[in-house]
């Protein structure tokens, strides 16, 4: 009796009591569990790739340009051909997609206004980011490879198709943040629209645009599906981007993952670590660029 | 004036002066350049549909509707039925969505409602890391590390469930394999979590502060505030985000190709080997030099393209409407 009264006196109306409070705590714990559930596979993958990849990687592994047959252990040959292939195809894809993507973003934000066409392009660029990467590979296969044969160039086209909508969207988002007063000030000085866009608006948004483009490149560098149908595969170096079958790190991993031989699997882990390192470096550069040059943050 | 501007797209919206009709050549050509870069998106999408459909017509003409939508896939005997692959695609992406939904909504609520802002940044970085890991690396890890480990677990579950009515139809059966529908679904779930999380977070962040404060002022706990103020507001947007994740899961190729087990079977047993549309295209394209075989694989690409476009269109419409509505309010 006494206990009940004293408990009653200490009840704080600001504090929910009993079951309601427990439910709240359960929910909070649930959210943290969701976060941990996501961390576990990420940590697991990174640790495995680093552990298994690091033991495969040597200077020779990275630079030797002959990918040996699957039965040979990892000490033979190297994945240099695949690294060159990845850098060439992704680099050329970036050369195609970045200017086009930035121009597309400029059209939507600077010229489109509320035009139906600009809104349609914006919407479909958004939809195109969701088109599976394998479709881009098949598309380039039907439109290019059937007529001109397999080559690194075809792979670049497929990756460029993948990057284009991402870059358009990120450029558009960044240009939207540039205040109109900058544009108006430049018009007041008599500048043409193209000049205003190129010399005032673009420099103001360049940090975000570059970082968005780098993230798109990082994503494309890790893509396998578009390359299967476009660059085929080869075991030796083909530095000519424009003709002949080529190879790339993701393709090498894909093929070697299906092999029962430990040598082939070790090469896959080594290539995976190299690929992740390339993607992470691009991502870190993107972050640094954002931190250093982004004037208008979201 | 605005009417005139829409009538002549050569005049930029910003310049009202008639002088703009005599804009320098460089100015106009820059605009045309930008416009054509934008139009390229539409051109590519149309070309994808046209060229791939063209290359796959022999599949439809030789097999007919009944052949295309049959369960019989046997390239050696010219049987090209797509149903096992459609089934596998739907099953694996459904598993992925069911797992990704609570995880991504949990994380986005954690980021928006629980942790302070300076903590949420590092968490977002970690999620971005998840998105940077290439799909082939997930596949490599899935087949060489995860699948062998899961095989014993699957076997334990299956033997524990023998005779249990409903559960054993899903988690029992013979021929249990580490590379299976369920493993593929798990990997896909991990892969779509970043995008579903970031989109749900965007939607949840648009819940007006006044709704949150109102709920708190009525004495609600955080969970009650989420149920009463945040969820009704962001429900549609989160469903749209999930649909986008579904589109990604359906089109995910390489990870699925490595861990799904590669056998075109239709079964309710989720721990056995299966196949999906993108996986069969990637795995068998190299062998597909015969006309109809290749046409069938490209045709499945067309099906996949149409499916993902429909899903993306509806998802974007839902997300866009819910974000617009809450911003306008």
Interface residues (C-beta under 8 A of the other chain):
Chain A: X13 X14 X16 X20 X21 X23 X24 X26 X27 X28 X30 X31 X32 X33 X34 X35 X37 X38 X39 X41 X42 X44 X45 X46 X48 X49 X99 X100 X101 X103 X104 X106 X107 X108 X110 X111 X112 X113 X115 X117 X118 X120 X121 X123 X124 X125 X126 X127 X128 X130 X131 X132 X133 X134 X135 X136 X138 X139 X141 X142 X143 X146 X161 X164 X165 X168 X183 X184 X187 X192 X193 X194 X195 X197 X198 X218 X219 X221 X222 X223 X224 X225 X228 X229 X250 X253 X254 X257 X258 X265 X268 X269 X272 X275 X276 X279 X280 X283
Chain B: X5 X6 X9 X12 X13 X14 X15 X23 X24 X26 X27 X30 X31 X33 X34 X35 X37 X38 X39 X40 X41 X42 X44 X45 X47 X48 X51 X52 X54 X55 X102 X103 X104 X105 X106 X107 X109 X110 X114 X123 X126 X127 X128 X129 X130 X131 X132 X133 X134 X135 X136 X137 X138 X139 X140 X141 X143 X144 X145 X190 X193 X219 X221 X222 X223 X224 X226 X244 X247 X248 X250 X251 X252 X253 X254 X257 X258 X278 X281 X282 X285 X286 X298 X301 X304 X305 X308 X309 X311 X312 X313 X315 X316
